[in-house]
């Protein structure tokens, strides 16, 4: 009888303990964590010449694309995600800008979960990982930055990442020409808010 009670107690603990351990913590406030100082630090590494040079090069190459051509490229990207042959994805991921963004993400040691830069059409120029689509021009990350002003900033809402067990949010910024008079593209920096919150805590 004693053994039965012990076993039952263990079973109940096993059933409820995981929910307690893995409970979703309260969402942090992206606006307070992604503050002006943090944004300035992001703009510093986005100021590397490879960023603007890569955007302007793609703008020269694809600046006159029609919407049906943009849709075709986006469709090709989505199809390549499911195929073994990935010419467009491979070319983008092997671009110097993508290699630079991958290095920035690695050096952040978990602070950045995804980085990508878009041209004036909202098409990806460089990225640290394969995105779901190639064209971002129909999304808020592009419309609330590039379409607004050369220095526009849009911080999206916090989202819970069930796989990583972290809160994350996207910092989106318009990227300007050298004279700061015209937007040439935009960037999305996905921030690990859980890690940023930890780093923001005063040292004990």
C-alpha positions as CSV (number, residue, x, y, z in Angstrom):
1,X,0.0,0.0,0.0
2,X,2.8,2.4,0.9
3,X,4.5,1.6,-2.5
4,X,1.3,2.4,-4.3
5,X,1.0,5.8,-2.6
6,X,4.6,6.7,-3.4
7,X,4.2,5.7,-7.1
8,X,1.0,7.7,-7.4
9,X,2.7,10.8,-5.9
10,X,5.6,10.5,-8.3
11,X,3.2,10.1,-11.2
12,X,1.3,13.3,-10.2
13,X,4.6,15.2,-9.8
14,X,5.8,14.1,-13.3
15,X,2.5,15.2,-14.8
16,X,2.5,18.7,-13.3
17,X,6.2,19.5,-12.8
18,X,7.0,20.1,-16.5
19,X,4.3,22.8,-16.8
20,X,5.7,24.5,-13.7
21,X,9.3,24.4,-15.0
22,X,8.5,25.4,-18.6
23,X,5.8,27.9,-17.8
24,X,5.8,30.9,-20.1
25,X,7.2,33.9,-18.3
26,X,5.4,37.3,-18.5
27,X,6.2,39.2,-21.7
28,X,8.9,41.9,-21.4
29,X,8.3,45.3,-22.8
30,X,10.2,45.6,-26.2
31,X,10.0,49.4,-26.1
32,X,11.8,49.7,-22.8
33,X,14.4,47.1,-23.5
34,X,15.1,48.2,-27.1
35,X,16.0,51.7,-26.0
36,X,17.9,54.5,-27.9
37,X,21.3,53.3,-26.7
38,X,20.6,49.8,-27.9
39,X,19.3,51.1,-31.3
40,X,22.4,53.2,-31.6
41,X,24.6,50.1,-31.1
42,X,22.7,48.3,-33.9
43,X,23.0,51.3,-36.2
44,X,26.8,51.2,-35.5
45,X,27.3,47.7,-37.0
46,X,24.7,48.4,-39.7
47,X,27.0,51.3,-40.6
48,X,29.6,48.9,-42.0
49,X,30.1,49.9,-45.7
50,X,29.3,46.4,-46.8
51,X,25.6,47.0,-45.9
52,X,25.0,50.2,-48.0
53,X,27.2,48.9,-50.8
54,X,25.2,45.6,-51.0
55,X,21.9,47.4,-50.9
56,X,22.8,49.9,-53.6
57,X,24.2,47.2,-55.8
58,X,21.0,45.3,-55.7
59,X,18.9,48.5,-56.2
60,X,20.9,49.1,-59.3
61,X,20.3,45.5,-60.5
62,X,16.6,45.2,-59.5
63,X,15.4,48.7,-58.9
64,X,13.1,48.7,-62.0
65,X,11.3,45.4,-61.3
66,X,7.6,45.2,-61.8
67,X,5.4,43.7,-59.1
68,X,4.8,40.5,-61.1
69,X,8.6,40.0,-61.3
70,X,9.0,40.6,-57.6
71,X,6.2,38.0,-57.0
72,X,8.0,35.6,-59.3
73,X,11.2,35.9,-57.3
74,X,9.3,35.4,-54.0
75,X,7.6,32.4,-55.4
76,X,10.9,30.9,-56.5
77,X,12.3,31.4,-53.0
78,X,9.4,29.7,-51.4
79,X,9.6,26.8,-53.8
80,X,13.4,26.5,-53.3
81,X,12.8,26.1,-49.5
82,X,11.2,22.7,-50.3
83,X,13.7,21.7,-53.0
84,X,17.2,20.3,-53.0
85,X,18.2,22.8,-55.7
86,X,18.4,26.3,-54.2
87,X,20.1,28.7,-56.6
88,X,18.4,31.9,-55.4
89,X,18.7,31.0,-51.7
90,X,22.3,29.8,-52.1
91,X,23.3,33.0,-53.9
92,X,21.8,35.1,-51.2
93,X,23.2,33.2,-48.3
94,X,26.7,33.2,-49.8
95,X,26.7,36.9,-50.5
96,X,29.3,39.0,-48.5
97,X,26.5,40.8,-46.7
98,X,25.0,37.5,-45.5
99,X,28.3,36.4,-44.2
100,X,28.8,39.6,-42.4
101,X,25.3,39.4,-40.8
102,X,26.0,35.8,-39.8
103,X,29.2,36.9,-38.1
104,X,27.3,39.7,-36.2
105,X,24.7,37.3,-35.0
106,X,27.3,34.8,-33.8
107,X,29.3,37.5,-32.0
108,X,26.1,38.6,-30.2
109,X,26.2,35.3,-28.3
110,X,22.4,34.7,-28.4
111,X,21.2,38.3,-28.3
112,X,20.2,38.3,-32.0
113,X,18.1,35.4,-33.3
114,X,17.8,36.6,-37.0
115,X,19.1,39.4,-39.1
116,X,18.2,40.4,-42.6
117,X,18.6,43.5,-44.9
118,X,16.2,44.5,-47.7
119,X,16.5,46.6,-50.8
120,X,14.2,49.4,-52.0
121,X,11.8,46.8,-53.3
122,X,11.6,45.0,-50.0
123,X,13.6,42.0,-51.4
124,X,16.2,40.4,-49.2
125,X,19.8,41.5,-49.9
126,X,21.5,39.6,-47.1
127,X,20.5,37.5,-44.1
128,X,21.8,35.3,-41.3
129,X,19.4,32.4,-42.0
130,X,16.8,31.3,-44.5
131,X,13.7,33.4,-44.2
132,X,10.2,32.2,-44.9
133,X,9.9,34.5,-48.0
134,X,12.2,36.6,-50.2
135,X,9.9,39.7,-50.4
136,X,9.1,41.7,-47.3
137,X,7.5,44.7,-49.1
138,X,4.0,43.8,-48.0
139,X,4.9,43.6,-44.3
140,X,5.0,46.2,-41.5
141,X,8.7,45.7,-41.1
142,X,9.2,47.4,-44.5
143,X,6.2,49.6,-44.8
144,X,6.7,51.2,-41.4
145,X,10.4,51.9,-42.1
146,X,11.4,52.4,-45.7
147,X,8.0,53.9,-46.7
148,X,8.1,56.4,-43.8
149,X,11.5,58.2,-43.6
150,X,15.2,57.5,-44.0
151,X,15.6,57.2,-40.2
152,X,12.3,55.5,-39.3
153,X,12.2,52.8,-36.6
154,X,9.5,50.3,-35.9
155,X,9.6,47.9,-32.9
156,X,7.2,45.1,-33.3
157,X,5.4,43.3,-30.4
158,X,7.0,40.6,-28.3
159,X,6.4,37.0,-29.4
160,X,6.9,33.9,-27.4
161,X,9.2,31.4,-29.1
162,X,8.0,28.0,-28.0
163,X,11.0,26.1,-29.4
164,X,13.7,28.3,-27.8
165,X,11.6,29.2,-24.8
166,X,12.4,32.9,-25.1
167,X,10.6,36.1,-25.8
168,X,11.7,37.9,-29.0
169,X,10.8,41.0,-30.9
170,X,11.9,42.6,-34.2
171,X,13.6,45.9,-34.4
172,X,13.1,47.3,-37.9
173,X,15.1,50.3,-39.2
174,X,15.1,52.2,-42.5
175,X,18.6,52.4,-43.9
176,X,19.6,55.7,-45.6
177,X,22.1,56.9,-48.2
178,X,25.3,58.5,-47.2
179,X,23.7,62.0,-47.1
180,X,20.9,60.6,-44.9
181,X,18.4,62.2,-47.2
182,X,16.8,59.1,-48.8
183,X,16.0,55.5,-47.7
184,X,17.8,52.9,-49.8
185,X,16.5,49.9,-47.9
186,X,15.7,48.6,-44.4
187,X,16.9,46.1,-41.9
188,X,15.2,43.7,-39.5
189,X,17.0,42.7,-36.3
190,X,15.2,40.0,-34.3
191,X,16.2,40.4,-30.6
192,X,16.2,37.8,-27.9
193,X,14.3,39.9,-25.3
194,X,14.8,37.3,-22.6
195,X,18.6,37.6,-23.1
196,X,18.5,41.4,-23.4
197,X,16.4,41.6,-20.2
198,X,19.0,39.5,-18.4
199,X,21.9,41.6,-19.7
200,X,20.0,44.8,-18.7
201,X,19.6,43.7,-15.0
202,X,22.0,45.5,-12.6
203,X,24.9,43.5,-11.5
204,X,24.5,42.1,-8.0
